[in-house]
């Protein structure tokens, strides 16, 4: 099942549900990539990312990337590509609000070009609500361009809010006096988070994470805690628990199967950690949803 909508202003929305597919390397407009089931793999230069339903990927204009799906279950993908003219109009119209909202430490260029730290961001809150409403509109009806562009406009507003929280604010948490040092360290920590999120179900260790972030283990531990308030190991556990909640909600996998899928070694440790973080056991969590 495939859907493509190209608006009159050249904004583009595409959706596809596949089990196996390869999308060769091409150059992106500023875009947001999402999956609503399964996962999709992206290659951006030397970076290899896996995108899951709890995250979205933001790609800058001019970025070269390829992606693929290789799954036993159908993977529902959604891509929103913003026309450069639409971005420019958005920035001009929102100039004062954006300056108040976003003091972007990564960008000394004109914001109309849409250059930001491209990485995986949490797909939740207003961003998720807006995108799901847009997706529902496209699937159930045939909304006119005006309505679709309103959703895209709000997607950009929500993106800036996420960016402020996940990038600008985290940069300020780092205890370095030099701004360029803060910027460089947060970029490297972003690579660490990407590696954890993409390989959460594997037996990864601190050396693997530090290597991918081009940091020493001690430097990784100190700066990761400064930026995000938790250690890399705690972040790994959080990702595993969050992915287990998705599986408990959206699949019929048994508890033991979920334990194995998300990378825990034994059910008892999984149940203990799940209850500690959610004040409820996995079994009761699934039962309450039913």
N, C-alpha and C positions, 0 to 999 in steps of 0.2 A: 504494500500500500504506500503510495507516494503522493505528496501534495506540494505544489509550488504556486506561490502567489507573488507576482511582481506588480507593485503598485505604480501608479502613474509617475510618482516622484522617484522611482527606481529603488525605493526600499524593497527588500525581498524577504519572504518568509518561506522556508521549505521544511517539510516534515516527511519522515519515512519510517516504516516499520520493517526491519529486516533481521535476518539471522547472520548472514554473511554478506559483506560488501567491502569494497576498497575504493577510496576516494583519493585519486592521485594528487600530488603536490600542486597547489595553486596559490595565488595571491589573494588575500582577504581584504575586503573593506572592514571598517570597524564592525565587529560582529559579536554575538552572544550565542554560545553553543550549549545545548541542554539535552539530557536524556531523561526519560520518564520510566524506563524499565531497563534492566540489564546494565551494560556499560559499553562505552566506545573509547577506542584508543586513538590518541593524537600524537603526531610527531612534529615538533617545532624545533628545527635545527637539531641539536643533540639531545633535546629534552623529550622524554617519552612519558606521556600523561595518560591516565585512565580516568574517564569522566563517569560519575555515578549520579543517581537521581537526587542526591542531597547537595549537589554542587553545580555551578555553571562556569563555563570558561569564557573569558573575555579576550578577544584577539584584536590587535591594533590594525589600523589601515596599513597595508603594505606588507604584512606578515606572510611569510610562506609557510604552509603547513600541509600535511596530509593526514588522513584518518582512515580507520577501518573498524569494522564490526565482525567479530568471530565469536558467536554465542550459540548455546544450546536452546536459548529461549529468545522470543522476539524482542528486539531492542527498538524502542520508540524514540526517535531523535527529532529534535527541533532546532533549527538554525534561523537566527534573525540577522540580516545584513543591512546595515544602515548606509544609505547613499551619502556621499560626502557633503552634498548640498543641504541635505536634511540636518546633518550634524552642525553645519555652519549656521543655519537658521536657528537651530536650538540654542547654540551657545550665545548668539547675539540676543535672542529673546530672553534668555535666562541669565545674562551676564552678571548682574548684581547679585542674584540669588546664588549663583555658582561660586562667585568669589567669596561670599560669606560661608558657603558650605564646604568648599574644597580648596584648601591650600596645598596643592599637589607638589610634594617634594621631589617627584621624579620628572617633572615636566617644566622645562624652561622655554618650550616652544609655544606657539599659538594653540590654544585649546581647540580651535576649530579643526585642527588636524586630528584630534582624537587620540593622542598618544598617552597611554597610561601603563601602569605595570600590568602586563598581561599574565594572568595566572588563573587558578581555580579559586572561586569565591563561594561562600555558603549560599545555597539556593533555598531561601526561607523568607518568612515575613512578607512585607509588601511586594518584594520582587516576585516571589513565587505566586502570591495571590493574583497579581496583575497578569503574569504570563499564563497561568492556568485559565483565567477568564478569557484571555485572547485565544488560547488554544481551543477552548470550548466554543467560542464564537465561530471560529474558522471551521470547526468540525460539524456544528449543528446548523449553521446558517451560512449566508453569503453576505457578510457585512460590507458596506461601502468603504472606499478608501479613507474617507474622513474618520470613521470610527476606528479603523485599524491603526491609522496614524496617531490617534489619541492614545491608544494602548502603547504604541512604540515610544511616544513622547514620555509617558509615565515610566516606561521601562528605563529610559535614560536617567530620569530623575531618581528612580530607585537605585540604579547602578551607582550614581554618585554618592548616595547615602551609604551604600555598602563599601564603596571605595574609601570614603572618609573613615569608616570604622575599622576596616581591615588593613588599610595601608597608611593613610596620613596619621591617624592616632597611634598606630603601632610604632611608626618611625619615631614619634616623640617620646615613646617609652624607653628608648635605648639611651643608655647613659654615656653618650659620647658628645663631646663639645663640637666637633667638626660635623657640619651638616652633610658633607659629601661622604663621610665615614658612615653616618647613620643610614644614608641611602644605600650604600654598597652592602652593608651588613643585612639590611632588611631584604634586599634582593636575594642574598644568599640564604637567608632564613626561609624565604618563599620557596626556594628550590627544595629545602629540607621538608617543608610542609607538603609540597607536591609529591615528593618521593614517598613520604609516609602514606598519603591519601591514595596513591596509585599502587602501592605494594603492601597495604595494610594486612592482607591475608597471608603474607609470606613471613618467613622467619628472618626478619631484618634486625640489625643491631645498630648501636650508636656509630660504629665505624662506617657502616654503609651510608647512614644518613649524613654524617659529617663529610664523607668523601664526595657525595653528590652536591653538598652545599659549599664545597671548597673551604671548609673550616676545620680547625682542630676539634677534637671531641670536647675538650674543656671550654673552648670558645663557643662551641655550639650550645652546650648546656647552659652557660651563663647568659648568652644573648637571647636564646630561645625563651628562657624563663622571663627575662626582662620584657620582651616584646609581647608575648602571648599570655603570660601569667601562669603557665603550666610547663612542665618539662616535656621533652620529646616523647618519652615513654607514656606520660599521662595523655598526651595528644593522640598517640597511637591507640590507647585503650578507648578514648572517646570516639575515635573514628570507627573502631570495631563495634562498639556498643550502638552507635548511631546506625551503622549498616545492619546490625542485627534487628533493630527496631523496624527498619524498613522491611526486612524479610519476614518478621513476625506479622507485620500488617498486611503485606501484599502477596505472600506466597503460602503454600501448604507444606513447606519443608518442616520436618520434625525438628525438635529442639537439638538433638544430637547432630543432625545434618547442618543446622545453622551454626552450631559451635565450630564445626570443621570448616565451613565456608568462610567464616569471618576470621579464622586464624587462631582460635584458642586451642589449647592442648587438651583441656578436659572440661566437661560440663559443669563440675562443681565450682571451679574458679570463675567461669563465665557467669553462672547464676549469682554467685556472691558479688561480683563486680556490678552486674546489671542491677541488683537490688540496692547496692550502695549508691549508685548514681541515679536511680529512678524511684527509690522507695517502694518497689514492687518487684515481684519475681517475673521472669519472662513468661511463665505459664499464665499467671494472672493478668499480665499485660495483654497477651493475646486473647484471653477469655473476655476481658473487659471490652475489647474492640468488637468482639462478636456479639 
